[in-house]
Amino acid sequence: MQAWTKPDLLFDRETEWEDLVEFAGNPASGATLALVYGRRRQGKTLLLELLTEAAGGFMFTGLQQSDTQNRADLATAYARHTGLPGAAFGDWREAVDALLRLGEGRDQPVTVVLDEFSYLLEAAPPLASIVQNALSPRSHAKTRTRTRLILCGSAITTMRGLLGGSAPLRGRATLELMVDPLGYRDAAEFWGVAHDPELAFRLHALVGGTPAYREMSFDAPMSAADFDGWVARRLLRPASAMFREGDVLLHEEPGLGDPALHYAVLAAISRGAHKRGEIATVLGRPDSALTYPLLMLEHTLLIERLDDAFRQKRPVYRIAEPLIRFHQLVIRPNEGRLVMRAEKQVWAEAADAVSSLIYGPHLEDLARRWCMEHASKETLGGVAGQVMPAVLACRKERSSHELDVVAIEARLSAADRVTAIGEVKATAVPMDTGAVERLEHIRGLLDPGKVDGPPKLLLFSRSGFTRGLRDLAKARDDVELIDLDRLYRGD
């Protein structure tokens, strides 16, 4: 088994690199297939280029052009790689056969990458079936080669569809790798702002963890004091590469269909309509009309569906790509003014909306992610298998209470149990002891069958905590205070 060292040029991506090295370096006889996909600008091409270089393999990137042009370009690249002049492929059967034969008669596996496979497939729909036939159990590739074929694409619905249902490649792939945006802590390191959790939080709330946005933004904000000016310069000026990125993300998915409807759904969620009924009301459409757009936006990773921790079929929807939310709330409503170079005024006027509709929901998302990825067992009172929001009814007060965080531990020998509940505040005011009293009241409303001892109380605050709350937390072992510093550096 090969063990190629991850190049320094590749930031993070340790797990992805290990998975690909294990696939590409497997010395077993017989060709194998992998699918790699994810939204654009996540670094998939760089990842595969570096893998191909380490393995001494072959990589070809498809273009949005005719089938004939793509095959001609592939033949040229193939001839250059093999040193065999005059290569030409009359059809894709010849091309796929030639690519798979690169691993013929070899003691070591040979990596072959077809990048932007979605473009190749768009121009030649039978291509997936051709690959299927070439990798059948008794095919030449399966019995006489050690080719490791990797198909990579950015059209998520198209790439996932290759392995779904009755799709031609279902059951053929041994690796299906999704390349996601960087996690919020890794993004802070990548942008060089990890030293300042407040700055890191604000930056991630607007642009998320897509690696390419660092270069597209030209530079990073140097400090919290520089942040507002940076937003005006790099995100709100029409000349910036980031200005129309929120629009581009939607158009990159060919399976989304009606863009106006999907824009409307994204706008409604961005403005605080998180339940399906609320979204339908904002759009003036029947609830049933939202099934397809919500499903497609979820499949393309632009929104996230969060189930209620205690009530089935009561999901809420969140924007999964922060730049979409920023574009919908700040850029689209003010595009005319921004074209007239009013970026500073627009950003100043948007302060309240940014605080309540961007920073607030984003901190809730990071709090749940922190519980899943970084919080210790001692902090949560167990191991979180799921972390979700919830709404609990209070008969005594004839009202309901929202919980931002419900950590649930899955157990094999007993029913799942709630280990912690939490509240999140992104306001400029430090959290006080009233938050503990509220969580204690909600804790008393929990179904006894869903707990095994009192769940921990988690308090997340962007602006810290009052002295009274800090003293209270020190005196109790069931209260945890999580500020931005702990969110980014602690457990």
RADA-V940987 format. One record per residue. RES is the residue in three letters. PSI is psi in whole degrees, 0 to 359 (NA if undefined). OMEGA is omega as a letter, one per 40 degrees, with the letter a starting at -180 (* if undefined). Layout:
BEGIN
res=RES psi=PSI omega=OMEGA
res=RES psi=PSI omega=OMEGA
END
This chain:
BEGIN
res=MET psi=129 omega=i
res=GLN psi=154 omega=i
res=ALA psi=71 omega=a
res=TRP psi=133 omega=a
res=THR psi=136 omega=i
res=LYS psi=126 omega=a
res=PRO psi=148 omega=i
res=ASP psi=334 omega=a
res=LEU psi=335 omega=a
res=LEU psi=110 omega=i
res=PHE psi=134 omega=i
res=ASP psi=222 omega=i
res=ARG psi=31 omega=i
res=GLU psi=313 omega=a
res=THR psi=316 omega=i
res=GLU psi=318 omega=i
res=TRP psi=316 omega=i
res=GLU psi=317 omega=i
res=ASP psi=317 omega=a
res=LEU psi=321 omega=i
res=VAL psi=320 omega=i
res=GLU psi=319 omega=i
res=PHE psi=307 omega=a
res=ALA psi=331 omega=a
res=GLY psi=2 omega=a
res=ASN psi=118 omega=a
res=PRO psi=0 omega=a
res=ALA psi=149 omega=i
res=SER psi=148 omega=i
res=GLY psi=136 omega=i
res=ALA psi=147 omega=i
res=THR psi=162 omega=a
res=LEU psi=140 omega=i
res=ALA psi=148 omega=i
res=LEU psi=132 omega=i
res=VAL psi=127 omega=a
res=TYR psi=171 omega=a
res=GLY psi=166 omega=a
res=ARG psi=160 omega=a
res=ARG psi=156 omega=i
res=ARG psi=20 omega=i
res=GLN psi=353 omega=i
res=GLY psi=19 omega=a
res=LYS psi=314 omega=a
res=THR psi=315 omega=i
res=LEU psi=316 omega=i
res=LEU psi=314 omega=a
res=LEU psi=329 omega=i
res=GLU psi=315 omega=a
res=LEU psi=323 omega=i
res=LEU psi=315 omega=a
res=THR psi=320 omega=i
res=GLU psi=317 omega=i
res=ALA psi=324 omega=a
res=ALA psi=351 omega=a
res=GLY psi=34 omega=a
res=GLY psi=199 omega=a
res=PHE psi=135 omega=i
res=MET psi=134 omega=i
res=PHE psi=137 omega=a
res=THR psi=121 omega=i
res=GLY psi=157 omega=i
res=LEU psi=163 omega=i
res=GLN psi=80 omega=a
res=GLN psi=184 omega=a
res=SER psi=160 omega=i
res=ASP psi=318 omega=i
res=THR psi=318 omega=i
res=GLN psi=317 omega=i
res=ASN psi=319 omega=i
res=ARG psi=325 omega=i
res=ALA psi=317 omega=i
res=ASP psi=321 omega=i
res=LEU psi=318 omega=i
res=ALA psi=321 omega=i
res=THR psi=315 omega=i
res=ALA psi=321 omega=i
res=TYR psi=316 omega=i
res=ALA psi=320 omega=i
res=ARG psi=320 omega=a
res=HIS psi=318 omega=a
res=THR psi=342 omega=a
res=GLY psi=16 omega=i
res=LEU psi=102 omega=a
res=PRO psi=156 omega=i
res=GLY psi=16 omega=i
res=ALA psi=140 omega=i
res=ALA psi=142 omega=a
res=PHE psi=114 omega=a
res=GLY psi=332 omega=i
res=ASP psi=179 omega=a
res=TRP psi=337 omega=i
res=ARG psi=316 omega=i
res=GLU psi=318 omega=a
res=ALA psi=312 omega=a
res=VAL psi=319 omega=i
res=ASP psi=317 omega=a
res=ALA psi=318 omega=a
res=LEU psi=317 omega=a
res=LEU psi=333 omega=i
res=ARG psi=351 omega=i
res=LEU psi=337 omega=i
res=GLY psi=16 omega=a
res=GLU psi=138 omega=i
res=GLY psi=24 omega=a
res=ARG psi=143 omega=i
res=ASP psi=335 omega=a
res=GLN psi=151 omega=a
res=PRO psi=155 omega=a
res=VAL psi=125 omega=a
res=THR psi=130 omega=i
res=VAL psi=122 omega=a
res=VAL psi=129 omega=i
res=LEU psi=101 omega=a
res=ASP psi=157 omega=a
res=GLU psi=47 omega=a
res=PHE psi=332 omega=i
res=SER psi=321 omega=i
res=TYR psi=318 omega=i
res=LEU psi=318 omega=a
res=LEU psi=325 omega=i
res=GLU psi=321 omega=a
res=ALA psi=338 omega=a
res=ALA psi=80 omega=a
res=PRO psi=328 omega=i
res=PRO psi=354 omega=a
res=LEU psi=320 omega=a
res=ALA psi=319 omega=i
res=SER psi=325 omega=i
res=ILE psi=317 omega=i
res=VAL psi=320 omega=i
res=GLN psi=310 omega=a
res=ASN psi=323 omega=a
res=ALA psi=338 omega=a
res=LEU psi=21 omega=i
res=SER psi=156 omega=a
res=PRO psi=327 omega=a
res=ARG psi=17 omega=a
res=SER psi=165 omega=i
res=HIS psi=317 omega=a
res=ALA psi=322 omega=a
res=LYS psi=334 omega=a
res=THR psi=342 omega=a
res=ARG psi=7 omega=i
res=THR psi=167 omega=i
res=ARG psi=43 omega=a
res=THR psi=136 omega=i
res=ARG psi=97 omega=a
res=LEU psi=124 omega=i
res=ILE psi=122 omega=i
res=LEU psi=125 omega=a
res=CYS psi=141 omega=i
res=GLY psi=162 omega=a
res=SER psi=347 omega=i
res=ALA psi=96 omega=a
res=ILE psi=316 omega=a
res=THR psi=321 omega=i
res=THR psi=313 omega=a
res=MET psi=318 omega=i
res=ARG psi=326 omega=a
res=GLY psi=340 omega=i
res=LEU psi=334 omega=a
res=LEU psi=2 omega=a
res=GLY psi=152 omega=i
res=GLY psi=238 omega=a
res=SER psi=21 omega=a
res=ALA psi=149 omega=a
res=PRO psi=323 omega=a
res=LEU psi=5 omega=i
res=ARG psi=127 omega=i
res=GLY psi=355 omega=a
res=ARG psi=329 omega=a
res=ALA psi=142 omega=i
res=THR psi=352 omega=i
res=LEU psi=130 omega=i
res=GLU psi=106 omega=a
res=LEU psi=120 omega=i
res=MET psi=127 omega=i
res=VAL psi=105 omega=a
res=ASP psi=167 omega=i
res=PRO psi=159 omega=i
res=LEU psi=146 omega=i
res=GLY psi=162 omega=a
res=TYR psi=327 omega=i
res=ARG psi=317 omega=i
res=ASP psi=323 omega=i
res=ALA psi=321 omega=i
res=ALA psi=319 omega=i
res=GLU psi=318 omega=a
res=PHE psi=321 omega=i
res=TRP psi=351 omega=a
res=GLY psi=28 omega=a
res=VAL psi=15 omega=a
res=ALA psi=340 omega=a
res=HIS psi=344 omega=a
res=ASP psi=93 omega=a
res=PRO psi=324 omega=i
res=GLU psi=315 omega=i
res=LEU psi=317 omega=i
res=ALA psi=319 omega=i
res=PHE psi=312 omega=a
res=ARG psi=316 omega=a
res=LEU psi=314 omega=a
res=HIS psi=328 omega=i
res=ALA psi=335 omega=a
res=LEU psi=319 omega=a
res=VAL psi=355 omega=i
res=GLY psi=209 omega=a
res=GLY psi=22 omega=i
res=THR psi=118 omega=a
res=PRO psi=321 omega=a
res=ALA psi=342 omega=a
res=TYR psi=339 omega=i
res=ARG psi=312 omega=i
res=GLU psi=321 omega=a
res=MET psi=335 omega=i
res=SER psi=357 omega=i
res=PHE psi=315 omega=i
res=ASP psi=177 omega=i
res=ALA psi=152 omega=i
res=PRO psi=137 omega=a
res=MET psi=333 omega=a
res=SER psi=170 omega=i
res=ALA psi=326 omega=i
res=ALA psi=332 omega=a
res=ASP psi=352 omega=a
res=PHE psi=311 omega=a
res=ASP psi=318 omega=i
res=GLY psi=322 omega=i
res=TRP psi=316 omega=i
res=VAL psi=315 omega=a
res=ALA psi=318 omega=a
res=ARG psi=315 omega=a
res=ARG psi=336 omega=a
res=LEU psi=330 omega=a
res=LEU psi=352 omega=i
res=ARG psi=130 omega=a
res=PRO psi=334 omega=i
res=ALA psi=346 omega=a
res=SER psi=144 omega=i
res=ALA psi=341 omega=a
res=MET psi=347 omega=a
res=PHE psi=317 omega=a
res=ARG psi=11 omega=a
res=GLU psi=324 omega=i
res=GLY psi=328 omega=i
res=ASP psi=318 omega=a
res=VAL psi=322 omega=a
res=LEU psi=320 omega=a
res=LEU psi=321 omega=a
res=HIS psi=347 omega=a
res=GLU psi=348 omega=a
res=GLU psi=107 omega=a
res=PRO psi=339 omega=a
res=GLY psi=1 omega=a
res=LEU psi=335 omega=i
res=GLY psi=234 omega=a
res=ASP psi=103 omega=a
res=PRO psi=328 omega=a
res=ALA psi=318 omega=i
res=LEU psi=318 omega=a
res=HIS psi=322 omega=i
res=TYR psi=318 omega=a
res=ALA psi=319 omega=i
res=VAL psi=315 omega=i
res=LEU psi=320 omega=i
res=ALA psi=318 omega=a
res=ALA psi=316 omega=i
res=ILE psi=319 omega=i
res=SER psi=327 omega=a
res=ARG psi=7 omega=i
res=GLY psi=2 omega=i
res=ALA psi=94 omega=a
res=HIS psi=341 omega=i
res=LYS psi=153 omega=a
res=ARG psi=317 omega=i
res=GLY psi=322 omega=i
res=GLU psi=318 omega=i
res=ILE psi=317 omega=i
res=ALA psi=320 omega=i
res=THR psi=316 omega=i
res=VAL psi=320 omega=a
res=LEU psi=345 omega=a
res=GLY psi=32 omega=a
res=ARG psi=157 omega=i
res=PRO psi=152 omega=a
res=ASP psi=321 omega=a
res=SER psi=336 omega=a
res=ALA psi=351 omega=a
res=LEU psi=353 omega=a
res=THR psi=308 omega=a
res=TYR psi=310 omega=a
res=PRO psi=321 omega=i
res=LEU psi=318 omega=a
res=LEU psi=318 omega=a
res=MET psi=319 omega=i
res=LEU psi=328 omega=i
res=GLU psi=316 omega=a
res=HIS psi=329 omega=a
res=THR psi=7 omega=i
res=LEU psi=24 omega=i
res=LEU psi=334 omega=i
res=ILE psi=165 omega=i
res=GLU psi=135 omega=i
res=ARG psi=121 omega=a
res=LEU psi=119 omega=i
res=ASP psi=152 omega=i
res=ASP psi=137 omega=a
res=ALA psi=335 omega=a
res=PHE psi=344 omega=a
res=ARG psi=124 omega=a
res=GLN psi=152 omega=i
res=LYS psi=33 omega=i
res=ARG psi=55 omega=a
res=PRO psi=160 omega=i
res=VAL psi=156 omega=a
res=TYR psi=135 omega=i
res=ARG psi=152 omega=i
res=ILE psi=124 omega=a
res=ALA psi=336 omega=i
res=GLU psi=106 omega=a
res=PRO psi=324 omega=a
res=LEU psi=329 omega=i
res=ILE psi=314 omega=a
res=ARG psi=316 omega=i
res=PHE psi=317 omega=a
res=HIS psi=316 omega=a
res=GLN psi=323 omega=a
res=LEU psi=329 omega=a
res=VAL psi=313 omega=a
res=ILE psi=306 omega=a
res=ARG psi=314 omega=a
res=PRO psi=344 omega=a
res=ASN psi=21 omega=a
res=GLU psi=319 omega=i
res=GLY psi=317 omega=i
res=ARG psi=323 omega=a
res=LEU psi=324 omega=i
res=VAL psi=331 omega=i
res=MET psi=15 omega=i
res=ARG psi=40 omega=i
res=ALA psi=35 omega=a
res=GLU psi=321 omega=a
res=LYS psi=317 omega=i
res=GLN psi=316 omega=i
res=VAL psi=315 omega=a
res=TRP psi=320 omega=i
res=ALA psi=317 omega=a
res=GLU psi=337 omega=a
res=ALA psi=2 omega=a
res=ALA psi=313 omega=a
res=ASP psi=316 omega=i
res=ALA psi=320 omega=i
res=VAL psi=318 omega=a
res=SER psi=313 omega=a
res=SER psi=325 omega=a
res=LEU psi=348 omega=i
res=ILE psi=299 omega=a
res=TYR psi=320 omega=a
res=GLY psi=301 omega=i
res=PRO psi=326 omega=a
res=HIS psi=320 omega=i
res=LEU psi=324 omega=i
res=GLU psi=316 omega=i
res=ASP psi=316 omega=a
res=LEU psi=326 omega=i
res=ALA psi=316 omega=i
res=ARG psi=321 omega=i
res=ARG psi=322 omega=i
res=TRP psi=318 omega=i
res=CYS psi=322 omega=a
res=MET psi=323 omega=a
res=GLU psi=334 omega=a
res=HIS psi=333 omega=a
res=ALA psi=142 omega=i
res=SER psi=164 omega=i
res=LYS psi=324 omega=i
res=GLU psi=322 omega=a
res=THR psi=316 omega=a
res=LEU psi=352 omega=a
res=GLY psi=19 omega=a
res=GLY psi=192 omega=i
res=VAL psi=122 omega=a
res=ALA psi=115 omega=i
res=GLY psi=333 omega=i
res=GLN psi=146 omega=i
res=VAL psi=119 omega=a
res=MET psi=163 omega=i
res=PRO psi=173 omega=i
res=ALA psi=160 omega=i
res=VAL psi=126 omega=i
res=LEU psi=136 omega=i
res=ALA psi=142 omega=i
res=CYS psi=105 omega=a
res=ARG psi=324 omega=a
res=LYS psi=315 omega=a
res=GLU psi=357 omega=a
res=ARG psi=48 omega=a
res=SER psi=184 omega=i
res=SER psi=156 omega=a
res=HIS psi=134 omega=i
res=GLU psi=137 omega=i
res=LEU psi=128 omega=i
res=ASP psi=330 omega=a
res=VAL psi=126 omega=i
res=VAL psi=111 omega=i
res=ALA psi=127 omega=a
res=ILE psi=130 omega=i
res=GLU psi=127 omega=i
res=ALA psi=131 omega=a
res=ARG psi=138 omega=a
res=LEU psi=323 omega=a
res=SER psi=2 omega=a
res=ALA psi=172 omega=i
res=ALA psi=151 omega=i
res=ASP psi=149 omega=a
res=ARG psi=149 omega=i
res=VAL psi=122 omega=a
res=THR psi=336 omega=a
res=ALA psi=149 omega=i
res=ILE psi=153 omega=a
res=GLY psi=158 omega=i
res=GLU psi=144 omega=a
res=VAL psi=131 omega=i
res=LYS psi=125 omega=i
res=ALA psi=17 omega=a
res=THR psi=172 omega=a
res=ALA psi=358 omega=a
res=VAL psi=131 omega=i
res=PRO psi=146 omega=i
res=MET psi=141 omega=a
res=ASP psi=186 omega=a
res=THR psi=342 omega=i
res=GLY psi=332 omega=i
res=ALA psi=324 omega=i
res=VAL psi=316 omega=i
res=GLU psi=320 omega=i
res=ARG psi=315 omega=i
res=LEU psi=325 omega=i
res=GLU psi=318 omega=i
res=HIS psi=315 omega=i
res=ILE psi=321 omega=i
res=ARG psi=326 omega=i
res=GLY psi=345 omega=i
res=LEU psi=351 omega=a
res=LEU psi=145 omega=i
res=ASP psi=122 omega=a
res=PRO psi=334 omega=i
res=GLY psi=349 omega=a
res=LYS psi=2 omega=i
res=VAL psi=158 omega=i
res=ASP psi=77 omega=a
res=GLY psi=158 omega=a
res=PRO psi=126 omega=i
res=PRO psi=152 omega=i
res=LYS psi=155 omega=i
res=LEU psi=118 omega=a
res=LEU psi=127 omega=a
res=LEU psi=114 omega=a
res=PHE psi=127 omega=a
res=SER psi=130 omega=i
res=ARG psi=329 omega=a
res=SER psi=16 omega=i
res=GLY psi=199 omega=a
res=PHE psi=151 omega=i
res=THR psi=162 omega=i
res=ARG psi=320 omega=a
res=GLY psi=318 omega=i
res=LEU psi=322 omega=i
res=ARG psi=319 omega=i
res=ASP psi=319 omega=i
res=LEU psi=317 omega=a
res=ALA psi=325 omega=i
res=LYS psi=329 omega=a
res=ALA psi=354 omega=a
res=ARG psi=148 omega=i
res=ASP psi=4 omega=i
res=ASP psi=7 omega=a
res=VAL psi=127 omega=i
res=GLU psi=129 omega=i
res=LEU psi=125 omega=a
res=ILE psi=106 omega=i
res=ASP psi=185 omega=a
res=LEU psi=325 omega=i
res=ASP psi=316 omega=i
res=ARG psi=325 omega=i
res=LEU psi=323 omega=a
res=TYR psi=339 omega=a
res=ARG psi=344 omega=a
res=GLY psi=184 omega=i
res=ASP psi=NA omega=*
END
